[in-house]
């Protein structure tokens, strides 16, 4: 009978487990499903597609204004019979006047003929046409002889930009097909009777130490964004590319923080000048340079005596990198939850761009059953703001989310220390003050891991488990050290601000007896974690007053509202002057989740999500797994980052201005506080400046 009852019980538990797995899956699915970030287009994106009917049955076809110009030069009939002859005639018509309308028409017609030749499989002929289109559109945009009748408010001006960009892209595609598109090479090109020598180079804004070479390029116009909420582009001149980094052969210390096949936004721009040089035919030969710009570091350039905005696409290269199968978030997130040991070799800090000692690090820490992929929408949007990307660099922390969050905090402390030592090793002698201004952004459980980086444990965390000294513990040196690192710690001196989003600061009701039991069935923690606890409790009877922290098996257990760690975290001494900011999610009461779980984000109750000592706190209507992807949350993080930079700049300005040596000592003057009661004085220190002396900048 007992055996029969146990069998039934097991079946019942299995059914319950399946039901709970399904429920949890529905809750967390939006944040951890396998995602396709990018898709190859059937036809490349081209702004001339509509205006020139590039893909229609009647196209490619000239625009109405070019058709009218052909009529004006009596070339309409000739163009219908022999487009190439008409194009050559137009090139020689009134050549001395160099009127912009004619230059535009030549560029447009040459581009159309190039498209037709490419369609017919005549690659060499197509290249000649594209080069003529490139030369004519360049002359339209930059030749001083048409400066008087060039009109930047004319729609044709933007059309000339598109012709230049697309003719350059088609030229680069020919070079790319031959494997010749590489910085540092020199090309000889010709267009009719004109000859060009083109040198290539990387712009100075690339980090030469970490990113000296690219493996290859892809064209951003070949791809379509599938998952990221926004695609961030700018309009100007140049061809947006995806530059795939070549893995460095040397063992540079920072190399371990850059993932394989990292890709970057890049813009290729052809710049020409006439400096008196002549070609083999004795005619003036323009000196041209193909420059590969880094649009993350500059959005415009100077040449031909003008400021030129770059055509950029910073999102498609990110999506290209994220679409790599090794970074698909379902695999990493699920392994990190259910089999933490499988993720240990990938755990740590990652950078998606070269480390820059001049920019402040923002480290993003994901939550339960998640991975750094969960931050990509926020990362993509934040760096689209020039004022953010100029001051900040973004890092990501990956950790196994199946283990208790305080264990992850211990590992993050070590990983942060290792990074600091690596930076010191590779950039020795460089005073990187920005490392002392780091901002942590944590979602869900990642917010708890982040806050623990700023706390001073004192003896408060140790007192949770024992009233006795750790020196009295009967344990090996290794076990004692592991326990001590969990319960005794100092705040990370690098962190000066923490932003928590949808964080269960006092635990979550979703961690209950049922889900905890379920977690223990599926989550397999590393053996050394469970073995240490077993040994310590076994070898130290009557030593521990509370073994809950020691016997907490999984991250789900660690989030229980009755865990003794939460009240200690709330009252623990934090690093001064670190500041906390908080974002709380609330689902609509009209939604299905809102009717089931009111006054919460569906997972974390409002009371637990609020942070009393936060200097700012906002509420966002969103489910738990989506809070950090919402525009309101992203804009709040942007606001905080700009505020952070402003405060740093203010401190630097004050520190750089010495107070007059013979100034009178500050005196305290009492005023009434408009907010406080009448009898509550507010003391303000006012520095008085002696007559005849200039007041310090801090007072202006």
C-alpha positions as CSV (number, residue, x, y, z in Angstrom):
1,X,0.0,0.0,0.0
2,X,2.7,2.4,0.9
3,X,4.4,1.8,-2.5
4,X,1.1,2.4,-4.3
5,X,0.5,5.7,-2.4
6,X,4.1,6.9,-3.2
7,X,3.6,6.2,-6.9
8,X,0.4,8.2,-7.0
9,X,2.1,11.0,-5.0
10,X,5.0,11.0,-7.5
11,X,2.6,11.2,-10.5
12,X,0.7,14.0,-8.8
13,X,3.9,15.9,-8.1
14,X,5.0,15.4,-11.7
15,X,1.7,16.8,-13.0
16,X,2.0,19.7,-10.6
17,X,5.5,20.3,-11.8
18,X,4.5,20.3,-15.5
19,X,1.7,22.8,-14.7
20,X,4.0,25.1,-12.8
21,X,6.7,24.9,-15.5
22,X,4.0,25.9,-18.0
23,X,2.9,28.8,-15.8
24,X,6.5,30.0,-15.2
25,X,7.2,29.6,-18.9
26,X,4.3,32.0,-19.8
27,X,5.5,34.5,-17.2
28,X,9.1,34.6,-18.4
29,X,8.7,33.7,-22.1
30,X,8.9,37.3,-23.4
31,X,12.4,37.7,-22.0
32,X,14.0,34.4,-22.8
33,X,12.6,33.0,-26.1
34,X,15.1,32.2,-28.9
35,X,15.2,35.3,-31.0
36,X,16.1,36.2,-34.5
37,X,17.6,39.7,-34.5
38,X,18.2,40.1,-38.2
39,X,17.1,38.8,-41.6
40,X,18.7,39.0,-45.0
41,X,16.8,41.1,-47.5
42,X,15.8,39.7,-50.9
43,X,16.6,43.1,-52.4
44,X,19.0,45.5,-50.7
45,X,17.6,48.7,-49.1
46,X,18.1,51.6,-51.6
47,X,16.4,55.0,-51.3
48,X,16.5,55.3,-55.1
49,X,14.3,52.3,-55.6
50,X,11.0,54.3,-55.8
51,X,12.3,57.4,-57.5
52,X,14.1,55.5,-60.3
53,X,11.7,52.5,-60.4
54,X,14.6,50.2,-59.9
55,X,12.6,47.0,-59.2
56,X,9.5,47.7,-61.3
57,X,8.8,46.1,-64.7
58,X,9.2,49.4,-66.5
59,X,12.4,50.4,-64.7
60,X,15.0,51.5,-64.1
61,X,13.7,54.8,-65.4
62,X,14.9,58.4,-65.1
63,X,13.0,60.9,-62.9
64,X,10.7,63.6,-64.4
65,X,13.2,66.4,-63.9
66,X,16.0,64.4,-65.7
67,X,13.5,63.6,-68.5
68,X,12.7,67.3,-68.9
69,X,16.5,68.2,-69.0
70,X,17.0,65.6,-71.8
71,X,14.2,67.3,-73.6
72,X,15.8,70.7,-73.1
73,X,19.1,69.5,-74.6
74,X,17.2,67.7,-77.5
75,X,18.4,64.3,-76.3
76,X,15.1,62.6,-75.5
77,X,14.8,60.6,-78.8
78,X,18.5,59.8,-78.7
79,X,18.2,58.5,-75.1
80,X,15.3,56.2,-76.1
81,X,17.4,54.8,-79.0
82,X,20.9,54.7,-77.5
83,X,21.0,55.6,-73.8
84,X,24.8,55.4,-73.7
85,X,25.3,57.8,-76.6
86,X,22.8,60.3,-75.1
87,X,24.7,60.1,-71.8
88,X,28.0,60.9,-73.5
89,X,26.3,63.8,-75.4
90,X,25.0,65.2,-72.2
91,X,28.5,65.0,-70.6
92,X,29.9,67.2,-73.4
93,X,27.0,69.6,-73.6
94,X,27.8,73.0,-72.3
95,X,30.6,71.4,-70.2
96,X,32.1,74.7,-69.2
97,X,28.9,75.9,-67.4
98,X,28.9,72.8,-65.1
99,X,25.3,73.6,-64.1
100,X,24.0,71.5,-61.2
101,X,20.9,70.2,-63.1
102,X,23.1,68.7,-65.8
103,X,25.5,67.2,-63.3
104,X,22.6,65.6,-61.5
105,X,21.1,64.2,-64.7
106,X,24.5,62.7,-65.7
107,X,24.8,61.0,-62.3
108,X,21.2,59.7,-62.4
109,X,21.5,58.4,-66.0
110,X,24.9,56.8,-65.4
111,X,23.5,55.1,-62.2
112,X,20.5,53.7,-64.2
113,X,22.8,52.4,-66.9
114,X,25.0,50.8,-64.2
115,X,22.0,49.0,-62.7
116,X,21.0,47.8,-66.2
117,X,24.5,46.5,-66.9
118,X,24.7,44.8,-63.6
119,X,21.4,43.1,-64.3
120,X,22.7,41.9,-67.6
121,X,25.8,40.5,-66.0
122,X,28.3,43.1,-67.4
123,X,30.2,43.8,-64.2
124,X,33.0,45.8,-65.8
125,X,30.6,48.0,-67.7
126,X,28.5,48.5,-64.6
127,X,31.5,49.5,-62.6
128,X,32.4,52.2,-65.2
129,X,28.8,53.6,-65.0
130,X,28.8,53.6,-61.2
131,X,32.1,55.5,-61.2
132,X,30.7,58.1,-63.6
133,X,27.6,58.5,-61.4
134,X,29.9,58.8,-58.4
135,X,32.1,61.5,-60.0
136,X,29.1,63.5,-61.3
137,X,27.2,63.4,-58.0
138,X,30.4,64.4,-56.1
139,X,30.8,67.3,-58.4
140,X,27.2,68.3,-57.9
141,X,27.7,68.3,-54.1
142,X,31.2,69.8,-53.9
143,X,32.4,71.4,-57.1
144,X,33.0,75.2,-56.5
145,X,31.9,75.9,-60.1
146,X,28.3,75.1,-59.2
147,X,28.3,76.7,-55.8
148,X,26.2,79.6,-56.9
149,X,23.3,77.5,-58.3
150,X,23.5,74.5,-55.9
151,X,20.5,74.7,-53.6
152,X,20.5,72.5,-50.4
153,X,16.8,73.1,-50.0
154,X,16.0,71.5,-53.4
155,X,14.8,67.9,-53.1
156,X,17.3,67.2,-55.9
157,X,20.1,68.0,-53.5
158,X,19.1,65.0,-51.3
159,X,18.7,63.0,-54.5
160,X,22.3,63.8,-55.3
161,X,23.3,62.6,-51.8
162,X,21.5,59.3,-52.5
163,X,23.1,58.9,-55.9
164,X,26.5,59.5,-54.4
165,X,25.9,57.0,-51.6
166,X,24.5,54.3,-53.8
167,X,27.0,54.7,-56.6
168,X,29.8,54.5,-53.9
169,X,28.1,51.4,-52.4
170,X,27.8,49.7,-55.8
171,X,31.5,50.4,-56.5
172,X,32.5,49.0,-53.1
173,X,30.4,45.9,-53.7
174,X,32.5,45.1,-56.8
175,X,35.7,45.5,-54.6
176,X,34.1,43.5,-51.9
177,X,33.2,40.6,-54.2
178,X,36.9,40.3,-55.1
179,X,37.9,40.4,-51.5
180,X,39.7,43.7,-51.9
181,X,37.7,45.9,-49.6
182,X,40.2,46.5,-46.8
183,X,41.7,49.6,-45.2
184,X,45.2,50.3,-46.2
185,X,44.9,49.3,-49.9
186,X,45.2,51.6,-52.9
187,X,42.9,51.3,-56.0
188,X,43.2,52.6,-59.5
189,X,39.8,53.4,-61.0
190,X,38.7,55.2,-64.2
191,X,35.5,56.8,-65.4
192,X,35.5,57.6,-69.1
193,X,38.6,59.9,-69.6
194,X,39.0,60.5,-65.9
195,X,41.3,58.5,-63.7
196,X,41.3,58.1,-60.0
197,X,43.8,56.9,-57.4
198,X,42.0,55.9,-54.2
199,X,43.8,55.3,-51.0
200,X,42.0,53.8,-48.1
201,X,42.5,54.2,-44.3
202,X,40.8,53.8,-41.0
203,X,39.6,57.1,-39.3
204,X,41.6,58.1,-36.3
205,X,38.7,57.5,-34.0
206,X,39.1,53.8,-34.1
207,X,40.9,52.3,-31.1
208,X,44.1,51.1,-32.8
209,X,45.3,49.1,-29.7
210,X,42.3,46.8,-29.5
211,X,40.8,47.0,-33.0
212,X,43.7,47.2,-35.5
213,X,42.1,45.0,-38.1
214,X,38.7,43.9,-39.4
215,X,38.1,40.4,-40.7
216,X,35.6,41.5,-43.4
217,X,32.7,43.9,-44.1
218,X,29.0,43.4,-44.7
219,X,26.6,46.0,-46.2
220,X,24.0,47.2,-43.7
221,X,21.5,47.7,-46.5
222,X,21.5,43.9,-47.1
223,X,19.8,43.2,-43.7
224,X,16.5,43.9,-42.0
225,X,16.0,44.3,-38.3
226,X,13.6,41.7,-36.8
227,X,13.6,42.0,-33.0
228,X,15.0,45.3,-31.7
229,X,12.4,47.9,-31.1
230,X,14.2,50.7,-32.9
231,X,16.6,51.2,-35.8
232,X,18.8,54.2,-35.3
233,X,20.2,55.8,-38.4
234,X,21.3,59.3,-39.5
235,X,21.2,60.9,-43.0
236,X,24.2,62.3,-44.7
237,X,27.0,61.0,-46.9
238,X,28.7,57.6,-46.9
239,X,27.9,53.9,-47.0
240,X,26.9,52.2,-43.7
241,X,28.8,49.0,-43.2
242,X,29.0,46.2,-40.7
243,X,32.7,45.7,-39.7
244,X,33.4,42.3,-38.3
245,X,36.4,42.4,-36.0
246,X,39.3,40.1,-36.6
247,X,40.2,38.2,-33.4
248,X,43.5,39.4,-32.2
249,X,46.4,37.0,-32.4
250,X,48.2,38.4,-29.4
251,X,47.2,37.7,-25.8
252,X,46.4,41.2,-24.9
253,X,45.0,41.3,-21.3
254,X,41.7,43.0,-22.5
255,X,41.1,40.4,-25.2
256,X,39.1,38.1,-22.9
257,X,36.4,40.8,-22.5
258,X,35.6,41.0,-26.2
259,X,33.3,38.2,-27.6
260,X,34.2,36.4,-30.8
261,X,33.0,37.9,-34.1
262,X,32.2,41.2,-32.6
263,X,30.8,43.6,-35.2
264,X,30.7,47.4,-35.3
265,X,29.0,50.2,-37.1
266,X,31.2,51.7,-39.8
267,X,30.6,54.3,-42.6
268,X,32.8,54.4,-45.7
269,X,33.1,57.8,-47.3
270,X,35.1,58.8,-50.5
271,X,36.8,62.2,-50.2
272,X,38.5,63.8,-53.3
273,X,40.6,66.9,-53.9
274,X,42.5,68.4,-56.8
275,X,46.0,69.2,-55.6
276,X,47.7,69.8,-59.0
277,X,48.6,66.1,-59.5
278,X,48.2,64.8,-63.1
279,X,47.4,61.4,-64.4
280,X,49.1,59.3,-67.1
281,X,47.2,61.3,-69.8
282,X,48.5,64.6,-68.5
283,X,45.1,65.7,-67.2
284,X,44.5,66.8,-63.6
285,X,43.9,63.7,-61.5
286,X,41.9,64.0,-58.2
287,X,43.5,62.6,-55.1
288,X,40.9,60.4,-53.4
289,X,40.7,58.8,-50.1
290,X,38.2,56.2,-48.9
291,X,37.9,56.6,-45.2
292,X,36.3,54.1,-42.8
293,X,34.7,56.2,-40.1
294,X,33.6,55.1,-36.6
295,X,30.0,56.6,-36.3
296,X,29.9,55.8,-32.6
297,X,32.7,58.3,-32.0
298,X,31.9,60.9,-34.7
299,X,28.7,61.7,-36.7
300,X,30.3,64.2,-39.1
301,X,33.6,65.1,-40.8
302,X,35.3,68.1,-42.4
303,X,36.4,68.2,-46.0
304,X,36.1,70.3,-49.1
305,X,35.8,73.3,-46.7
306,X,32.5,72.0,-45.3
307,X,31.1,70.0,-42.4
308,X,29.6,66.8,-43.8
309,X,27.1,64.7,-41.8
310,X,27.7,61.0,-42.1
311,X,25.1,58.5,-43.2
312,X,25.1,56.0,-40.3
313,X,23.3,52.9,-39.1
314,X,24.4,51.8,-35.6
315,X,21.6,49.2,-35.0
316,X,22.0,46.8,-37.9
317,X,25.6,45.9,-36.9
318,X,24.5,45.2,-33.4
319,X,21.7,43.0,-34.6
320,X,24.1,41.2,-36.9
321,X,26.3,40.4,-33.9
322,X,23.4,39.3,-31.7
323,X,22.1,37.0,-34.3
324,X,25.1,34.8,-33.9
325,X,23.8,31.4,-32.5
326,X,26.3,31.4,-29.6
327,X,24.6,34.4,-28.2
328,X,20.9,33.4,-28.5
329,X,19.4,34.2,-25.1
330,X,17.2,31.1,-24.6
331,X,20.2,28.8,-24.5
332,X,22.3,30.9,-22.1
333,X,19.5,32.1,-20.0
334,X,18.0,28.6,-19.5
335,X,21.4,27.0,-18.9
336,X,22.2,29.7,-16.4
337,X,19.0,28.9,-14.5
338,X,18.8,25.2,-14.6
339,X,22.5,24.2,-15.0
340,X,24.6,27.0,-13.6
341,X,27.8,24.9,-14.1
342,X,27.3,25.1,-17.9
343,X,27.5,28.9,-17.9
344,X,30.5,29.2,-15.5
345,X,33.0,29.3,-18.3
346,X,31.1,32.1,-20.0
347,X,30.4,34.0,-16.8
348,X,31.8,37.5,-16.4
349,X,32.0,41.0,-17.9
350,X,31.7,41.6,-21.6
351,X,32.4,44.7,-23.7
352,X,30.8,45.3,-27.2
353,X,33.3,48.1,-28.0
354,X,36.9,48.9,-27.2
355,X,37.5,50.0,-23.6
356,X,37.9,53.7,-23.4
357,X,39.5,55.2,-20.3
358,X,37.9,58.5,-21.0
359,X,34.3,57.3,-20.8
360,X,32.3,56.3,-17.7
361,X,31.4,52.6,-17.6
362,X,27.7,51.6,-17.3
363,X,27.5,47.9,-16.3
364,X,24.2,46.2,-16.9
365,X,23.2,43.2,-14.8
366,X,20.4,40.9,-15.9
367,X,17.8,39.1,-13.8
368,X,16.5,35.6,-13.2
369,X,16.3,33.3,-16.2
370,X,17.8,35.9,-18.4
371,X,21.1,37.0,-20.0
372,X,22.8,40.2,-21.3
373,X,20.5,40.0,-24.4
374,X,17.7,41.4,-22.3
375,X,19.4,44.7,-22.3
376,X,19.8,45.1,-26.1
377,X,16.8,47.4,-26.6
378,X,17.9,49.8,-23.8
379,X,21.5,49.6,-25.0
380,X,20.6,50.3,-28.6
381,X,18.4,53.3,-27.6
382,X,20.7,54.8,-25.0
383,X,23.7,54.9,-27.3
384,X,21.6,56.5,-30.1
385,X,21.8,59.7,-28.0
386,X,25.1,61.5,-28.8
387,X,25.3,63.0,-25.4
388,X,25.2,59.6,-23.8
389,X,27.6,57.7,-26.1
390,X,30.1,60.5,-25.8
391,X,30.3,60.1,-22.1
392,X,29.6,56.5,-21.4
393,X,30.6,53.0,-22.4
394,X,28.4,50.0,-21.8
395,X,29.4,46.7,-20.3
396,X,27.4,43.6,-19.5
397,X,27.6,41.1,-16.7
398,X,26.6,37.4,-17.3
399,X,26.1,35.1,-14.4
400,X,24.3,31.8,-13.7
401,X,20.9,32.8,-12.3
402,X,20.1,29.4,-10.7
403,X,22.2,30.1,-7.7
404,X,21.3,32.4,-4.7
405,X,21.8,36.0,-5.6
406,X,24.3,36.7,-2.9
407,X,26.6,34.0,-4.4
408,X,26.4,35.9,-7.7
409,X,27.3,39.1,-5.9
410,X,30.4,37.5,-4.5
411,X,31.4,36.4,-8.0
412,X,30.7,39.8,-9.5
413,X,32.9,41.4,-6.9
414,X,35.8,39.2,-7.9
415,X,35.1,39.7,-11.6
416,X,35.1,43.5,-11.2
417,X,38.4,43.3,-9.3
418,X,39.9,41.2,-12.0
419,X,38.8,43.7,-14.7
420,X,40.3,46.6,-12.7
421,X,43.6,44.7,-12.5
422,X,43.5,43.9,-16.2
423,X,42.9,47.6,-17.1
424,X,45.7,48.6,-14.9
425,X,48.0,46.0,-16.6
426,X,47.2,47.1,-20.2
427,X,46.7,50.8,-19.6
428,X,49.4,51.1,-16.9
429,X,50.2,54.7,-16.0
430,X,46.9,56.0,-17.3
431,X,44.8,57.8,-14.7
432,X,41.3,56.4,-15.5
433,X,39.2,58.4,-13.1
434,X,36.1,57.2,-15.0
435,X,36.5,53.8,-13.3
436,X,35.6,55.5,-10.0
437,X,32.3,56.8,-11.5
438,X,30.8,53.6,-12.6
439,X,27.0,53.2,-12.9
440,X,25.3,49.8,-12.3
441,X,21.9,49.1,-13.9
442,X,20.2,45.9,-12.6
443,X,16.9,44.4,-13.7
444,X,15.0,42.1,-11.3
445,X,17.4,39.9,-9.3
446,X,20.2,41.8,-11.0
447,X,19.2,44.8,-9.0
448,X,20.0,42.9,-5.8
449,X,23.3,41.7,-7.1
450,X,24.1,45.3,-8.0
451,X,23.1,46.8,-4.7
452,X,25.3,44.3,-2.8
453,X,28.3,45.8,-4.7
454,X,27.7,49.0,-2.8
455,X,27.2,47.7,0.8
456,X,29.5,47.4,3.7
457,X,28.7,44.1,5.4
458,X,30.2,45.0,8.8
459,X,29.1,42.1,11.1
460,X,25.4,42.4,10.1
461,X,25.4,39.7,7.5
462,X,27.4,37.3,9.7
463,X,25.0,37.8,12.6
464,X,22.3,36.3,10.4
465,X,24.0,32.9,10.7
466,X,25.9,33.0,14.0
467,X,26.7,35.0,17.1
468,X,30.1,33.4,17.4
469,X,33.4,34.5,15.8
470,X,34.3,33.0,12.4
471,X,37.6,32.1,13.9
472,X,35.8,29.5,16.0
473,X,34.5,27.8,12.9
474,X,35.6,24.2,12.5
475,X,36.3,24.2,8.7
476,X,39.1,24.0,6.2
477,X,40.8,27.3,5.2
478,X,39.1,27.0,1.8
479,X,35.6,26.5,3.2
480,X,36.1,29.3,5.8
481,X,37.3,31.7,3.0
482,X,34.3,30.9,0.9
483,X,31.9,31.5,3.7
484,X,33.7,34.7,4.7
485,X,33.6,36.1,1.2
486,X,29.8,35.7,1.2
487,X,29.1,37.4,4.5
488,X,32.0,39.8,4.9
489,X,32.6,42.3,2.2
490,X,33.4,45.9,1.5
491,X,31.7,48.2,-1.1
492,X,33.2,48.3,-4.6
493,X,35.1,51.7,-4.8
494,X,34.3,51.9,-8.5
495,X,30.5,52.1,-8.2
496,X,29.0,55.5,-7.5
497,X,25.4,55.0,-8.7
498,X,23.0,52.1,-9.0
499,X,19.7,52.0,-11.0
500,X,17.4,49.1,-10.1
501,X,14.5,48.2,-12.3
502,X,11.7,45.8,-11.3
503,X,13.8,44.6,-8.4
504,X,12.3,42.6,-5.5
505,X,14.0,44.6,-2.7
506,X,12.1,42.6,-0.1
507,X,11.6,39.4,-2.0
508,X,8.8,38.1,-4.1
509,X,5.7,36.1,-3.3
510,X,6.5,34.0,-6.4
511,X,9.1,32.4,-4.2
512,X,6.8,30.2,-2.2
513,X,6.8,26.6,-1.0
514,X,5.5,25.3,-4.3
515,X,7.9,27.2,-6.6
516,X,10.8,26.5,-4.3
517,X,10.1,22.8,-4.4
518,X,9.8,23.0,-8.1
519,X,13.1,24.9,-8.4
520,X,14.9,22.2,-6.4
521,X,13.7,19.6,-8.8
522,X,15.0,21.3,-11.9
523,X,17.9,23.6,-10.9
524,X,21.1,21.7,-10.4
525,X,23.6,23.8,-8.5
526,X,27.4,23.2,-8.6
527,X,28.3,20.4,-6.2
528,X,30.9,22.5,-4.3
529,X,28.2,25.0,-3.2
530,X,25.9,22.4,-1.7
531,X,28.8,20.3,-0.3
532,X,30.3,23.3,1.6
533,X,27.0,24.0,3.4
534,X,26.6,20.3,4.3
535,X,30.1,20.1,5.7
536,X,29.9,23.3,7.7
537,X,26.6,22.4,9.3
538,X,27.7,18.9,10.0
539,X,31.1,19.8,11.5
540,X,29.7,22.7,13.6
541,X,26.8,21.6,15.8
542,X,25.3,24.4,17.9
543,X,27.4,27.0,16.1
544,X,24.9,28.4,13.7
545,X,21.8,30.3,15.0
546,X,20.2,30.2,11.6
547,X,21.3,28.1,8.7
548,X,18.8,29.4,6.2
549,X,21.4,31.3,4.1
550,X,23.6,28.2,4.2
551,X,20.9,25.8,3.1
552,X,19.3,28.1,0.5
553,X,19.6,25.9,-2.6
554,X,18.5,28.0,-5.5
555,X,17.9,31.6,-6.6
556,X,14.1,31.0,-6.2
557,X,14.7,30.1,-2.6
558,X,16.9,33.2,-2.1
559,X,14.0,35.5,-3.2
560,X,11.6,34.3,-0.5
561,X,10.0,37.4,1.3
562,X,10.9,35.9,4.7
563,X,14.6,35.5,3.9
564,X,16.6,37.2,6.7
565,X,18.9,38.8,4.2
566,X,16.4,41.5,3.0
567,X,16.0,43.5,6.2
568,X,19.8,43.4,6.7
569,X,20.3,44.7,3.1
570,X,17.9,47.5,3.8
571,X,19.7,48.8,6.9
572,X,23.3,47.9,5.8
573,X,25.8,50.8,5.5
574,X,26.2,51.8,1.9
575,X,29.2,53.3,0.2
576,X,29.2,57.0,0.5
577,X,28.2,58.9,-1.5
578,X,26.7,56.2,-3.8
579,X,23.2,57.1,-5.0
580,X,20.3,54.7,-5.8
581,X,17.6,55.2,-8.4
582,X,14.6,53.0,-8.8
583,X,12.1,52.0,-11.5
584,X,8.9,50.2,-10.4
585,X,6.7,48.3,-12.8
586,X,2.9,48.1,-12.5
587,X,0.6,46.1,-14.8
588,X,-2.7,47.6,-15.7
589,X,-5.6,46.5,-13.5
590,X,-7.6,45.8,-16.7
591,X,-5.1,43.2,-18.0
592,X,-5.3,39.5,-17.3
593,X,-2.2,39.6,-15.1
594,X,-3.3,42.7,-13.4
595,X,-6.6,41.1,-12.4
596,X,-4.8,38.1,-11.0
597,X,-2.0,39.9,-9.3
598,X,-2.9,43.5,-8.5
599,X,-0.6,46.3,-7.5
600,X,2.5,44.6,-8.9
601,X,4.3,44.0,-12.2
602,X,3.0,40.5,-12.3
603,X,6.0,39.1,-10.4
604,X,7.1,41.7,-7.9
605,X,4.7,43.4,-5.6
606,X,4.8,47.2,-5.5
607,X,5.7,47.3,-1.8
608,X,8.7,45.1,-2.4
609,X,9.7,46.9,-5.6
610,X,9.9,50.3,-3.9
611,X,13.2,51.4,-2.5
612,X,13.0,53.9,0.5
613,X,16.5,55.3,0.2
614,X,16.4,55.9,-3.6
615,X,17.0,59.5,-4.6
616,X,14.5,59.1,-7.5
617,X,11.8,56.6,-8.2
618,X,9.3,56.4,-11.1
619,X,6.5,54.0,-12.0
620,X,6.1,52.4,-15.4
621,X,3.1,50.6,-16.7
622,X,4.7,47.3,-17.8
623,X,5.0,43.6,-17.0
624,X,8.0,42.4,-15.1
625,X,10.0,41.0,-18.1
626,X,9.4,44.2,-20.2
627,X,9.9,47.1,-17.8
628,X,13.5,47.8,-18.9
629,X,12.5,47.8,-22.6
630,X,9.8,50.5,-22.2
631,X,10.6,54.0,-23.5
632,X,9.7,55.5,-20.1
633,X,12.3,53.4,-18.3
634,X,15.0,53.9,-21.0
635,X,14.4,57.7,-20.9
636,X,14.7,57.6,-17.1
637,X,18.0,55.8,-17.3
638,X,19.1,58.4,-19.8
639,X,18.1,61.2,-17.5
640,X,20.0,59.7,-14.6
641,X,23.2,59.2,-16.8
642,X,23.1,62.8,-17.9
643,X,22.5,64.0,-14.3
644,X,25.5,61.8,-13.2
645,X,27.8,63.3,-15.9
646,X,26.6,66.8,-15.0
647,X,27.4,66.3,-11.3
648,X,30.9,64.9,-12.1
649,X,31.6,67.9,-14.4
650,X,30.4,70.2,-11.6
651,X,32.7,68.6,-9.1
652,X,35.7,68.7,-11.5
653,X,35.1,72.4,-12.2
654,X,34.9,73.2,-8.5
655,X,38.0,71.1,-7.7
656,X,40.0,72.9,-10.5
657,X,39.3,76.4,-9.2
658,X,41.3,77.2,-6.1
659,X,39.7,79.4,-3.4
660,X,41.5,82.7,-2.8
661,X,44.2,82.2,-0.3
662,X,43.3,85.3,1.8
663,X,39.6,84.8,1.6
664,X,37.6,85.1,4.8
665,X,36.6,81.7,6.3
666,X,33.0,80.6,5.5
667,X,30.5,81.7,8.1
668,X,27.1,80.0,8.8
669,X,23.9,82.0,8.3
670,X,20.5,80.6,9.4
671,X,17.5,80.8,7.1
672,X,14.0,79.5,7.3
673,X,13.4,76.3,5.4
674,X,10.3,76.7,3.3
675,X,9.5,73.0,3.6
676,X,10.4,72.4,7.2
677,X,8.4,73.7,10.2
678,X,9.0,77.3,11.1
679,X,11.3,76.5,14.0
680,X,13.4,74.1,12.0
681,X,16.5,76.2,10.8
682,X,18.4,75.4,7.6
683,X,22.1,76.3,7.9
684,X,23.8,77.4,4.7
685,X,27.5,78.1,4.5
686,X,28.2,81.2,2.5
687,X,31.8,81.9,1.5
688,X,32.5,85.7,1.7
689,X,34.9,87.2,-0.8
690,X,37.1,90.1,0.2
691,X,36.7,93.4,-1.6
692,X,38.8,93.7,-4.8
693,X,39.0,89.9,-5.4
694,X,37.3,88.0,-8.1
695,X,34.7,85.5,-6.9
696,X,35.4,81.8,-7.5
697,X,33.8,80.2,-10.5
698,X,31.7,78.0,-8.2
699,X,29.8,81.2,-7.1
700,X,29.2,82.7,-10.5
